[in-house]
Amino acid sequence: MAFRGCKWLFLLDRQNCFAKAWRSRRGGWKRCCHWSAGKSLDPEVKAFLEENTEVTNSGHLTPEIRLRLLTPRCRFWREKPDLWPYGDPFWAIYWPGGQALSRYILDNPRVVKGRSVLDLGSGCGATAIAAVMSGASQVLANDIDPIAGVAMILNCELNHLNPFPITIKNIINSEAGNWDLIVLGDMFYDEQLADGLHHWLRKCIRIQQTEVLIGDPGRHQFLSHSIHSQLHKVIEYSLPEYTRQENYGLTSSIVWSYQPSDGSEDC
């Protein structure tokens, strides 16, 4: 997260807990819900997020998109992470894989124009927002954190967009949806989660001929996973200085196309 020093490292370590949540919530969870345009937000949660995040479009690859994020001017940049009342706010960081995907879509609207798009692990919703801006016919954002869903609606409003549908549940290992394109960024930080993603994405491609784009800055868990041998590099972006500092030395982020071979293992 955007907390400095040990607080950043503390929350990065807790990505393991987040990964366990993705693995354990197969087929839904107690707070599973589906947001769509016109759904009212909890005023207390909305007020808390507005008070404790900053609206920004600087320091990232997509200045066209305004987002509510944790920044050095926010209280919880300095506070103990456990004081944040709604679970680890992974959505409040614009992670480099998501930045690369969003930049690529904005620069190449043909990738999504007139197509149905699933943004898996959407977080702040930037890539889903980029897809809407670029003419996607249908966009669904997915995350397991209900507060991420609230943040996505607020971010849609910031960018003068009607909120797209948002599903708050783990859809990995569910039936393959009929999507033209699945995009996901920064999700290969845990081996078991990566395995689940690998099998589910391959199933979507085999059954529905879905196209899959993955954004990642080159994390070890991603580069060392078997999926990497079935990826084709689409484009690499140099990260802005602010994002480099926020991610402790990562200098670039890459968009990959996932194209499993015909002889790959069945799902």
Disulfide bonds with the S-S distance in Angstrom:
none
